Amino acid sequence: MTREELEKKHALYTQNLAYWNFFRMAYDGGRDFIHDALVRHPMETYKNYQARLAEGICFNYSAAIIDLFNFYLTERAPARHLKGLEKDPQWMMFESDADLYGTDFDTYLNNTQKISSVYGSAGVLVNKASNTTKIVAQEIEKGIYPYCSTYTMTNIHDWEFERDPETNRPVLSYLKLKEAESGRWTIWRKDLWEVWEIPDYAENTEPLTGGSAASPGSGDKQKATIVGRDKNPLNEIPFVWMPNIKNIYTPYLGISDIREISYITASIIRNLSHGEEVIKFAGFPMLRVPMLPEDKSDGEVEVLSGQRAVQEFPPDNPQAKPDWMEAAIAEPIEAVLQWIDRKVDETYRVAHLSGVHGQRKSNNEVSSGLALRYEFQQLNSVLLQKSNNMLESEQNIIRLWLKWQNRENLYKEVEITRAAHFSIDDLSINLENVINTMASVQSNTFKAKAQKQLAKIALPDLSDSDFEQIEKEINASEIKDEGKNEDDPSPSSSPSPEVPDEG
């Protein structure tokens, strides 16, 4: 295989790479994102542009919104019923260290979902170390079990699908992954896997347009070397796509949570930089100096500036007062701040988080309760899509884990549920509403259902067995109350109390 063949990228990879890199920079923030966001003005000197880069600041709304989404999505642990696996030693090792870096399975899924929120999707390879022994006891002794590896979209270089001849479902038939640590490529097919490298390969940062930078002294016809190969015993590629929100055109690539927000954040960085320029040169005009000719250096032109230039003018002569003393900077600064405020409001509106942010309307009034309720419903719908996609990915990971262990028959016993409702509203309001309604509605069935809901809201961390016991006790109490009402109805349960005849 030549280097050109090994470095070949999928068409969608080349098409989306610039966006993926930008989303990653937006989430990370810091100097790299500031340098990417700030643009040199055609009339601006290089020195001033470098000063703006050094002084630039970033209000990272991209990271704030993704972290908030991830909190809502993962604050309640999933309920898993894994019959036959609860006490399996290798599964217990996997649950406590899912990626061989000491990350427990729940945290691993949460972190991978956050990566998916940034890029729109992420990939999980469920792999198992090659070993000569097939004895489970020896694998346990050596700590060998199937594990997960996360791949960002920039490291998933190429892929192919084919239709299953029986079900007609699209099945992954070819996958090429770039290993971030070793710099090698891993190629998976349904029947085998291979590891390739380019000798003396020194890769620089990939340009945003796609492709790899050439290493010194190498050409596209340089031969790649295979350093590992083995059979794939699963007869399928053990790879799971984890989309954030499915794209209607390419569902497995998904949609980033900051597809629009990242560009708004970059725009805010530019506004802040321009505001700093107004403060610097309008608020402190003694810093203004003539633009130097391109062929002159700083030391060749003498400029009077600083504190002395500010102080030395005759105060008794108004005509001698410098022009900059009348500099009015409040108006442009307020305009910049108002424009930034509008962009911040739109950032949270795009994310359906206006109610959380407390968005201002144009007349400085808070949005109506109906509008906020509608937005909360939209937010809940988005979170539900993300939760369902996360659940689907988790199920596929467990299925592949069992397949590596030759225990795929247990998969039909696997039951996983994730939250369908999220704590967007205040928890205390939910509790108060349920309690008040219980006192108003005279129905034993309603009270029983409400008591179960109260137990889940007030004590979300209880084990499944504790919840089952609580539900049994509530059901038993409901049956007892119904029997009592049938034999001896009390005035409180009568729809209209009888009024004694005074006549």
N, C-alpha and C positions, 0 to 999 in steps of 0.2 A: 504494500500500500504506500502511495506517495504522500508527502506532506499535504499537498493540495487536496487529496481525497480525504485525509484524516481531519482536516480543518474545515471541511464542507459543512455549511450550516443549513438548517431548514429555512425555507422562504419566509415563514412567519417569524422565525427568530430574527432574521435580518431586518424585517419590517418593523418589529417591535423593540429592538434592542435599545434604541435611543430613548424611548419612553421608559423602559425598565430601569435604565441607568439614572434617568432624571427622577423617577419616583423614589429610588433608593437614596439619592442625594437629598431629596426633600425630607424624607423621614429621618435620616441621620443628622441633617442640619449642619451647623458648624461652618468652617472656613470654605470647604469645597463647594457647598451649596451657595454661599455668599458670592464666591468668585464666579460661579456659573450664572448667577442671577444678575449681577451688575454688569452693565454694558457701557463701554466708553463712548462718550458723546463725540461726534465728528470734530467739534471745535475745542475739545478738552485736551489739555496737555497730558502726556504720559505720566508725569510726576503726580498730578492731581488725581488721575485715575488710580494710581497705586495707593495714594493716601485714602481714597474712598474704599478701596478693597480692604485696607488695613483697619479702617474704622467701622466697617459695615457690621450690622447686627441683624439677627434673625429671630423673629417671633415664630417658633416652630409649631404652627397649628396642625400641620400634617401629622406629626408625632402625637400631639395631644389627642386628636380625634381617633386615630388608630388605637391608641392605648385605651381610650374610653370605650370604644366598641369592644375591644378584647376583654375589658373588665365586665361589661354587661353580659358578654357571651359566655364567659368562663367562671363567673362568680359562684355558680352552683355546679358541683361536680356531677358528672353523668352517673346514672344508675346502671351498673353492669351485672347481669346474671350470666355467668360463664360456667355452666354446668360441666363438671369434669376438669376444670382448670383452676378452681379456687386454691387447691392445695398442691398444684403441680409445681415442683421445685424450679423448673426452668421458666415457667410463666411468672413465678414470684420474682425470680431474678430479673426478668424482662420488665416487670412492672416497676421495680425499683431503679433500673438502669436500662432505659429503652434504647439509648444511642451509644452505649459503651463509653460515655463521658460522665456518667453518674447522674443523668437526668431521668427523673421518674416519668412514667408514661403520660400522666395527665399534664405535667408541665411541658413535656415534649410536644404534645398535641397543641397546647395553647401557644407555644412559641412558633410552631410551624404555621398555625392559623394566622398569627401576626405577620409572618413573612408573606403569606398568601394575601393578606390585606394590603400589603405594600405593592407587590408585583401584580396582583390579580389572581395568581395561582402559585402553587409550589409543588414540588415532586418529592415523594417518599419512596426510597428503595428499601424493600424488606429483604435483607441478605442474611446469610449464615456462613460462618467461617468454614473453609474447606478443612476437613480432618479425615484421617484414615480410619478412625474408629467409628462404629455405628452403634456402640453400646451406650445407652442413655446414662447409666451410672458414671461412666468415664467422662461423658460430656458434662455432667453436673459437677464432677470433681474438677474439671478444667475450666468451668465457667463458660461453656460453649452453648449458645442458644441463638435463635434468630433475633436480629436487631434492626433498627431503623437508621437510615441516613437521609438527611434533608438536602434537597438540591434547589437552589434558587433558579429562576427562569433563565438567568444569564449563563448558568452552567449546564442547561439542558440544550445541547447543540443541535441535535437532529432526532427525528422520530418518524415512524411510519405505522400506518394502520392497515389491517386487512380484514375482510369480512369472514366471520366464522361460517364455514360451509353448512352447518346445521341450523344455527340460530340467526344467521345474517347480522349478528352484532359486530360492531367494529372492535377489533382486538389489536392491541399493540404488538407489532411483529418485529420492530427494529428500534433500538434506542441507543443514542450516543451521549455519554455524560462526560463532562470535564471535571476532573478531581481537583479541587481548589488547593489541597495540601501538597500533593505530589506533582501536579502539573501534567499528569497522564490522562489518557482518555480510556474510559471503560465502555465497551460496546456489548450490548445484550441482544441476543436473538432467542427465539423460543427454544432452541435446542442447545445453545452454548453461550458462553461469555468470554470476552477477550480484553486484555489490557495492553494498550499501545503507548509508545512514547517516541519522541523525536530526539535523537542523540544531540547533545550540546544545545538543547533548545532553551532559549532565554526569551520568554514572552514578556512583552511590555503590556501596559494597559491597553485594552482593546478600544479602538476608536468607536465613537457613538454610531457610526454608519455601518458597523458590523465588520467581521473578519478579524484576523489577528495581525499584530505587527510582526514584521519579519525579523528573525534573529540574525545576528551578524554572520555574513558569509554563507547564508543558506538560501536556497531557491525553492520554488514551488515543487520541483521534481525531486527534492531531497527525500530519501527513503525513510519511512517510519519503521520502527522496530517493535515486534510483538514481544512482550515480557511475561505474559501469562495467558493461559487458556484452559478451560475446563468445560465439561458438559453441564448443561442446565437441567437438573433433575425434575424441575417442576413442569416442564413443557409449556411454560408461559413466562413472560417477563414479569418479575415480582416488583412492579412499579405502580404506585398509586398517585394519580393527580389529585391535589387538594385545591379546587377552585374556591375563590372567595365568594363571589356572586357569579353564577354561570352566565357566560356570554351566549346570546342566542345564535351567533354565527359559529363560534368555536367554543363550545361549552367548557372544555378542559383548560382553556387558557384563562377564562374568568375576567372579571373587571376589578380594577384596583379601587380601594376606598378613597384614594386621593387623586383620582384621575383629573379632576378639576381643581381640587383644593391645593395641590402642589403648585400649580401655576399662579393661583391667587397669592399663595405664600411668597413666591418669588417676586410678584408684583409689589407686595408690601415691603419687601427688602429694598426694592428700588425707590419706593416712596420715602422710606426712612432715610435713605442715603441723600435724596434730594432735600429733605427737610433739614438734615444736618448741614448741607451746603448753605441753605438759607440762613441758619443760625450763625454759621461760621463767618460768612462774608457780608450779610446784612446786619447782623447783630454786633459783629466785631469787624467793621470795615477797615480798621487799621491793618488788618491782615491782607487786604487787597493789594496786589502788586501787578504791574504790567506784565503781560504775557511775554516770555522770553522768545526771541527768534530761535529757529531750529538750530542755527549754527553757533549759538551762544550758550555758555554754561552759567551756573549760578554765581560764580565768583567774578565774572566779567562785567556785571552790571550792578551798580550800587543803588540800593533802594532804601529810602528812609521809612522805617516802620517801627512799631513797638510803642512802649509806654511814653517815651519822650515826644514822639510825634503826636500823641494824643493830647498831652498836657500843654504844649507850647503854642498858645494863641491868646491874643489880648481879650479878656472877658468883657471889657468895657466897649468893645467895638463889635456890634452884632454882625456887621458885614464881613468880619474876619472869621466868623464861625464856620467850620468846615461843613461841607454838604452832608457828610455821613452822620452828623449829630441828629439829623431829622429822620434817620432811617426808621421806617415802620415795618417791623417784622411780624407783628401779631397776626395780621390778616393772612399772609401766605402760610404761616405755620398752622393756623387754625384750619385753613383749607386742606392742608396735607393731613392733619389729624382727623378731620371729618371724613375725608376720602378713605383713610385707613379704617376708621370705624365702620364705614359702609361695607368695605371688603371683609372685615371680620364678621359682620352680621351675615353677609352672603355666604361666607365660609361655613358657618354653622347651619344656615338654612339649607344649603346644598346637602349637608350631612344629616338633615332632619333633626338637628339638635338645637333649634332656636329656643325651645322651652327650657332646655338645660342652661343655655347661655344667657337667657334673658334678653332676647333680641329687641332692639329699639325700632319703632316705626318712624316714618318721616316726621311725624308730629310729636315724637318723643313719648308716645303712649305705648304701653305694653300691648302685645298682640292679644286678641280676644281668647277667652277660654275655649271656645269652639275651634278656633284655628289651631291652638296648641294641642287640643285633643286629637284633631285630624293629623297633625304632625307626629304626635306620639304613636298613632296607629301606623303611619308610614314607617317610622323608626322600628317599631315592633316587627313589621313585615320584613324589613331588611335584615334585622337580627335573626328572624326565623329562617330566612333563606340561608344565611351564613351558618346557622346551627345545623340545619338539615344537610348542607354540604359537608360540614365537619363530621357529622354522624355517619354519612355514607363513606367518607374516607376512612374513618376509624374502623368501620365494619370490614372494609376491604383489607386494611392492615392486619386485622385479627385473622381474617380468612387466609391470607398468605402466610402468616405466622404458623397457623395450624398445618398448612400444606407443607411447609418445610419440615414439620415434625411428624408427617405422615398421619395426622389426626384430623384430617379435613372433615371426617364424619361428625365431629363435635360442633361444626359451625352451625348446624340447624338448631342447636340448643342455645346459641348465643343470643341474648336479648340486651339491647342497649337503648336507653332513653336519655334524651337531653332536654333541657328546659325549652318549653314552647312559649313561656311568658317570662318577662324580664323586669327587673326592679327599676323601671324608668320612673314611675311615680314613687312618692315617698312611702316607705313601708308603714309608717305610723298611720297614714291616711287610710291605707288598705285595711289595717287592723280595726281602726275606729269605724269604718263603714260597715264591715262585717258584723261587728258587735252590735251596733245600733240597729241594723236590719234584723238581727236575730230577735231583738226585743219587740219589733213591730210586726213581724210575720208570724202568725200563729199556725205553724206547721211543723210537726215533729220531723218529717222528712227533710224540710229545709234546714231545720236546726242541726240535724245530723250531718248534712252535707257541709254546712257552714263550720261546724266544729272540726271536721276533717281538714277543711281549707285553712282554718286558723292554726291547726297543728302544723301544717306544712309551712305556713308563712312565718310563724313565731319560732319554729325549731327546724330550720331547713337541713341541719347537719345530723339529724337523727338517722340511725341505721334503718334499713328496710324492715328488719324484724321488729324494731320498736314501733314503726309506723303501722305495721300489720296488727300488732297487739292493740294499739290505740284505736284503730278502725274496728276491731272486734268488740272492744268495750263500748264504743259509741253505738255500733249496730245493736248490741245487746240492750243498751239503755233505750234505744228507739223502740224496739219490740216491746219492752216492758211498759213504756209510756203509752203505746198504742193499745195494749191490753187493758190498762187502767182506764183509759178514756172510753173504751167500749163498754166496760162493766159499770162504771160510775163516773159519768161525764161531769167535770167540774165547771163552775161558772166561767172560769177563765177560758175554757175551750168552747163555750157556747157562742154561736155567732151573734145572738141578741138576747141578753138576759131578760127573763120574764119579770114583769112589773106586777106586784101584788095588787089584787082588786080591793080598792078602798071601800067599795060599796058593800 
